[in-house]
């Protein structure tokens, strides 16, 4: 009963609007089931090299980088609701039409555009937690969104893996676009009543002196996290190809892996973040999370039995993600003021987008040169160095 009460308390105090935004994020992330399979689609279905796949997926990352910046800017100008709506319907068109682009340059360009629309959603959604939520439980608000993301990651790849293996990738792209459009419909049904421009744009409001782009502590904090993210995102780019080529798993079982991983995070994240929030100490768990992500890649080399290696990798990377990712926007928003929240979340989203940009080009092309075994040691080193640097930042950020 104490455990159940603690679990229930970890969800208490969050506003109705935050729960609704999480619902929309859940539907949206169920829709983005194609992302874990893009590297497989490019290398297996189109027959391109790992280096070509890395370049194409880097274009997706560049689109995410631009979209995050635009999304953060527009959020402060036109409001969270409008940015989320534009993002969802633009992403629906983008994913649906991927099947029509089968040349190197056209697919690269289209993925850039698709990612631009897709990534604009995050700064608007996470910024909405601060606008419509409570500051005292902001970390849990961000964690709730991440729970929705991970439940979507648990559901989406399982469906996506089945559709890709049983039918075709074209059906996967169409289903992806349909669910993103469905998220847009849900947005209008449940949140149209808060379609208001940001309050700080009123004539009475005074301009803000704070700029997240000039905050050196925040930039340094995000840079150290970027190092870890580049390694972490190999779970999307390099690891599925490793499972397929080295461990001989098909798309269905790769989808099952993502489902189990997502359910693990969905179950454990909110209670752990609740504990961290009560302690009001963030950088130490963030650093430990980065180190755990590094050890997860090390486990793929240490354990000779594939099922043990996969289980250890899944547990360690899930634990690292749980105690690292939700705390990044929490600390970033503590550095900001009410009039710069969109730009601050845009900068945080840009950090993730930078990682998404560099991860493909620093993933499969490097694997092609050094092999998976050596590469996993390199990924481990990235995350461990990130954790050590975050530990050194204690007392330097709020």
Secondary structure by P-SEA (a helix, b strand, c coil): caaaaaaaaaaccccaaaaaaaaaaaaaaaaaccccaaaaaaaccccccaaaaaaaaaaaaaaaaaaaaaaaaaaacccaaaaaaaaaaaaaaaaaaccccccaaaaaaaaaaaaaaaaaaaaaaaaaaaacccccaaaaaaaaaaaaaaaaaacaaaaaaaaaaaccaaaaaaaaaaaaaaaaaaaaacccccccccccccccbbbbcccccccaaaaaaaaaaaaaaaaaacccccaaaaaaccccccaaaaaaaaaaaaaaaaaccaaaaaaaaaacccaaaaaaaaaaaaaaaaaaaccccaaaaaaaaaaaaaaaaaacccaaaaaaaaacccccaaaaaaaaaaaaaaaaaacccccaaaaacccaaaaaaaaaaaaaaaaaaaaaaccccc
